[in-house]
Amino acid sequence: MPALALDIGTYTIKAISGKPGKSVVVDKAVESFNTTGIVVPTDEPQTEKLVEAVGNLISDHKLPNTDVRLSLPESIVSTKIINMPRLSDAELSSAIGWQAEQYIPIPPEELTLEYKVLYRPPKNVPNEQMRVLLVGTRKTLVEKFIMTFNYLGIEPTLLETQILSVVRSLQFENTDPTTLIVHMGANTTILAVVHQGELAFVFNHMSGSQTLTKSLQASIGLDADQAEQYKRQYGLDETQFQGKVQTALLPAVKVLTDAMQKATRFFVNQNPTASIQRVLLSGGGVQLPNFVPHITNTLGAEVLVASPFAASTGNIPEANHAAMTVCMGLLNREL
């Protein structure tokens, strides 16, 4: 049975249908503008707009409405990785609520919490701690998000945060070098470190590709559509448009690279024997001209762009692969 993965962003809606598994067989991959600008509706009029936008995408492209997998926008999620004394599953289940109160800034009565043991030390290593991933969000937001799809007659089979999907789509191995993932969305950028094949650190930076567009608008005096077009066409290429676009974008890009360096320092401070050996860029916004060499020069590390279709077959799209990592990660998950 084909599955459908949806990644709803404020700027675009990405969708991929196909046979799920570690090696996805892609049927269709589509992307359309989110004319509503809404990700999680807060009232009935917003819900109706988003229902129409998603419904039109599914019907226009004849996408399946069974086994629908959704990503929760990272902006409404609190993700933490905590260290705890070694506990059994039963002991952890009893203790996790109290732990969440310490780390997730949402009142317990409003909290929807998921957790996953990333590492549990052997019993013969008594002083080593276990690592647990906590993912929390407000119940009301999840309910409103799911309700959008219920109106379309869809009961989602999977709902998870973007970073978990991104990490899965990149199919890390234990032997892979320690990697800083930079997933750039329209309004937020997720920074995460994968160390020895395991998610070790997650941080949400409230700046994204639309921040670059707005910087270009303000500096050169373009409207939003023109600024978006110039950004995509010229990017950080100093030889284009007399270098004016590059000059206008650099302050906003510096905000992002400063956040990358801050995330790197934080991880290294927590793990003094480790170092970030490469940077992996994900999301549509990282495909700007000359963006990769600029990040390479700034961070002094190997920089790669995500290839989420590397292990897949079928109707692979010709371009814009980095924008599809969330959808591919959702399809990579075996239920």
WORADA-V56809 format. One record per residue. N is the residue number from 1. PSI is psi in whole degrees, -180 to 180 (NA if undefined). BURIAL is b if it has 9 or more other C-alpha atoms within 8 Angstrom, else e. Layout:
[[N/PSI/BURIAL] [N/PSI/BURIAL]]
This chain:
[[1/130/e] [2/150/b] [3/161/b] [4/125/b] [5/132/b] [6/131/b] [7/102/b] [8/115/b] [9/168/b] [10/-24/b] [11/-45/b] [12/161/b] [13/123/b] [14/142/b] [15/137/b] [16/131/b] [17/150/b] [18/-176/b] [19/118/b] [20/167/b] [21/-178/b] [22/-35/e] [23/95/b] [24/138/b] [25/105/b] [26/132/b] [27/-60/b] [28/143/b] [29/119/b] [30/157/e] [31/133/e] [32/155/e] [33/137/e] [34/91/b] [35/-17/e] [36/-26/e] [37/11/e] [38/139/b] [39/-54/b] [40/111/e] [41/148/b] [42/-9/e] [43/178/e] [44/-45/e] [45/-41/e] [46/-40/b] [47/-45/b] [48/-40/b] [49/-45/b] [50/-38/b] [51/-44/b] [52/-43/e] [53/-46/b] [54/-42/e] [55/-42/b] [56/-40/e] [57/-46/b] [58/-44/b] [59/-41/e] [60/-36/e] [61/7/e] [62/51/e] [63/150/b] [64/152/b] [65/22/b] [66/153/e] [67/58/b] [68/126/b] [69/131/b] [70/148/b] [71/135/b] [72/130/b] [73/136/b] [74/-22/b] [75/-20/e] [76/12/b] [77/145/b] [78/118/b] [79/126/b] [80/146/b] [81/120/b] [82/155/e] [83/137/e] [84/157/b] [85/153/e] [86/125/b] [87/153/b] [88/170/e] [89/-41/e] [90/-43/e] [91/-40/e] [92/-41/b] [93/-37/e] [94/-32/e] [95/-16/e] [96/-31/e] [97/-44/b] [98/-40/e] [99/-42/e] [100/-37/b] [101/-31/b] [102/-28/e] [103/-23/e] [104/117/b] [105/53/e] [106/132/b] [107/140/e] [108/-38/e] [109/-15/e] [110/0/b] [111/133/b] [112/121/e] [113/134/b] [114/147/e] [115/157/e] [116/133/e] [117/117/b] [118/-36/b] [119/129/e] [120/118/b] [121/155/b] [122/155/e] [123/-25/e] [124/8/e] [125/79/e] [126/-27/e] [127/-4/e] [128/141/e] [129/157/b] [130/157/b] [131/132/b] [132/134/b] [133/126/b] [134/133/b] [135/116/b] [136/147/b] [137/170/b] [138/135/b] [139/-42/b] [140/-37/e] [141/-43/b] [142/-43/b] [143/-43/e] [144/-36/b] [145/-48/b] [146/-34/b] [147/-33/e] [148/-41/b] [149/-31/b] [150/-36/b] [151/-26/e] [152/6/e] [153/23/e] [154/129/b] [155/101/e] [156/141/b] [157/-16/e] [158/136/e] [159/117/b] [160/167/b] [161/156/b] [162/-43/b] [163/-35/b] [164/-39/b] [165/-42/b] [166/-49/b] [167/-44/b] [168/-39/b] [169/-26/b] [170/-7/b] [171/62/e] [172/148/e] [173/160/e] [174/-27/e] [175/-4/e] [176/149/e] [177/153/b] [178/128/b] [179/134/b] [180/116/b] [181/131/b] [182/104/b] [183/107/b] [184/116/b] [185/-169/b] [186/-43/b] [187/-13/b] [188/156/b] [189/126/b] [190/128/b] [191/126/b] [192/148/b] [193/132/b] [194/119/b] [195/124/b] [196/41/b] [197/5/b] [198/138/e] [199/123/b] [200/-17/b] [201/137/b] [202/135/b] [203/136/b] [204/123/b] [205/125/b] [206/62/e] [207/141/b] [208/-159/b] [209/-29/b] [210/-24/b] [211/-38/b] [212/-42/b] [213/-44/b] [214/-36/b] [215/-40/b] [216/-40/b] [217/-49/b] [218/-37/e] [219/-41/e] [220/-15/b] [221/42/e] [222/159/b] [223/173/e] [224/-43/b] [225/-43/e] [226/-44/e] [227/-42/b] [228/-42/b] [229/-45/e] [230/-40/b] [231/-48/b] [232/-34/b] [233/-40/e] [234/-32/b] [235/-130/b] [236/24/b] [237/108/b] [238/-14/b] [239/-8/e] [240/141/b] [241/41/e] [242/24/e] [243/6/b] [244/-37/b] [245/-44/b] [246/-46/b] [247/-40/b] [248/-32/b] [249/-27/b] [250/-41/b] [251/-41/e] [252/-37/b] [253/-37/b] [254/-36/e] [255/-41/e] [256/-45/b] [257/-32/b] [258/-40/e] [259/-38/b] [260/-44/b] [261/-38/b] [262/-43/e] [263/-40/b] [264/-46/b] [265/-41/e] [266/-46/e] [267/-44/b] [268/-37/b] [269/-35/e] [270/-22/e] [271/76/e] [272/-24/e] [273/-2/e] [274/166/e] [275/152/e] [276/119/b] [277/-18/b] [278/161/b] [279/132/b] [280/117/b] [281/135/b] [282/157/b] [283/151/b] [284/-31/b] [285/-15/b] [286/1/b] [287/17/b] [288/144/b] [289/133/b] [290/10/b] [291/-43/b] [292/-51/b] [293/-32/e] [294/-45/b] [295/-39/b] [296/-48/b] [297/-36/e] [298/-43/e] [299/-17/e] [300/35/e] [301/164/b] [302/133/e] [303/127/b] [304/156/b] [305/137/b] [306/141/b] [307/74/b] [308/-14/b] [309/7/b] [310/-36/e] [311/14/e] [312/164/b] [313/179/b] [314/-149/e] [315/75/b] [316/130/b] [317/153/e] [318/-27/e] [319/179/e] [320/32/b] [321/-40/b] [322/-22/b] [323/-13/b] [324/12/b] [325/-38/b] [326/-48/b] [327/-43/b] [328/-37/b] [329/-37/b] [330/-40/b] [331/-25/b] [332/-20/b] [333/129/b] [334/119/e] [335/NA/e]]
